[in-house]
Amino acid sequence: MDLGIAGRTAIVNGASVGLGAASARALAREGVDLVISARGEDRLLATAEAIAAETGVSVTPVAADHSTDEGRERILAACPNPDILVGTCSPPPWGFDYRDVTPEVWHQYLAEGMVGPAEFIRRTVDGMAERGFGRIINIATGAAKFPNPVRVLSGPPRSALANYSVAVSKVVAADGVTINTLLPGFHHTAAAREQFGAIAEKKGTSYDDEAAFAAEKYGIPAGEFGDPDDFGAVCAMLCSAHAGYITGQSLVVDGGVTVGLF
Ligand SMILES: NC(=O)c1ccc[n+]([C@@H]2O[C@H](COP(=O)([O-])OP(=O)(O)OC[C@H]3O[C@@H](n4cnc5c(N)ncnc54)[C@H](OP(=O)(O)O)[C@@H]3O)[C@@H](O)[C@H]2O)c1
């Protein structure tokens, strides 16, 4: 199916690896020109090169921290008028005790998970509305909808982002702009490899063993972690020209772990 977005331009923040990179790749496969960002330059340049070589679209890498004013300015300077905006960050530390979440800690994770993405929305959404087309996707976390004591730094900033996104989506819905949030569960990403790879090293097992063990322990009905490329395709689908009637939604992509009847 032709998603009808060839020739559009997208900013994808947090796109050197993981779900952000997979989403950028899926958009590029639909003919979308990209500006992609991440803090670390090496992985970012390698990903930009690989996507451009595979798809032939224009891919501009901007090494920048999107939680800072300076980083946001540089990314927006590279693409002031995107048609599509996708954003994510690394998963905040797992198992952070709520007793240790001081105001300083809040500021750091709110800057990354809420203020940065909201600033990108604020700076781009009116232009999208004036031009009559826009797609905004926050790649957040299942913990935004399903609070969990081990995810106290991950869920709350993204719950706030989803709340803000729904509010703004109502203002721009009649102008062809949609804003939606994806809520991933476990996926085989760089972050997952780091987390479960560290456990494997301690136990003398492998990453695959630990991912399989976690899939069982956390009761993933699909029986395994998700494939980032499939996640990216879902993101591209929500960015498609045909998805204009889906807005203000938060969609869980977690292999069936969480129960939300409607
Ligand atoms: N993977 C999972 O199993 C899983 C499960 C539940 C929720 N999630 C959520 O899904 C999202 C993506 O996770 P992931 O596993 O794909 O993460 P990942 O593999 O760590 O990738 C995160 C990407 O964001 C970039 N990034 C992080 N902070 C940034 C910043 N301040 N400015 C610019 N770029 C930044 C990273 O590059 P640099 O480090 O070089 O900046 C990297 O490219 C996260 O919000 C996470 O909470 C993931």
The ligand as an ORCA input file, in Angstrom:
! r2SCAN-3c Opt
* xyz 0 1
  N      13.260     -0.951     23.857
  C      12.325     -1.313     24.701
  O      12.194     -2.489     25.022
  C      11.400     -0.271     25.293
  C      10.408     -0.680     26.206
  C       9.539      0.265     26.717
  C       9.662      1.593     26.342
  N      10.635      1.953     25.463
  C      10.729      3.386     25.139
  O      10.977      3.560     23.740
  C      11.816      4.694     23.550
  C      12.989      4.329     22.654
  O      13.698      3.275     23.277
  P      14.861      2.509     22.543
  O      14.951      1.181     23.187
  O      14.708      2.614     21.078
  O      16.111      3.395     23.029
  P      17.625      3.383     22.510
  O      17.922      2.127     21.788
  O      18.457      3.770     23.681
  O      17.640      4.592     21.463
  C      17.399      5.905     21.905
  C      17.834      6.881     20.834
  O      17.594      8.219     21.294
  C      18.819      8.959     21.269
  N      18.721      9.937     22.373
  C      18.562      9.678     23.680
  N      18.485     10.811     24.379
  C      18.594     11.824     23.482
  C      18.609     13.238     23.603
  N      18.480     13.847     24.783
  N      18.744     13.984     22.477
  C      18.888     13.378     21.262
  N      18.867     12.050     21.105
  C      18.734     11.274     22.205
  C      19.902      7.902     21.409
  O      21.159      8.294     20.902
  P      22.254      9.040     21.846
  O      22.346      8.241     23.104
  O      23.503      9.054     21.026
  O      21.703     10.419     22.069
  C      19.312      6.815     20.511
  O      19.500      7.136     19.158
  C      12.250      5.170     24.942
  O      11.499      6.307     25.270
  C      11.909      4.024     25.865
  O      11.558      4.466     27.155
  C      11.505      1.074     24.930
*
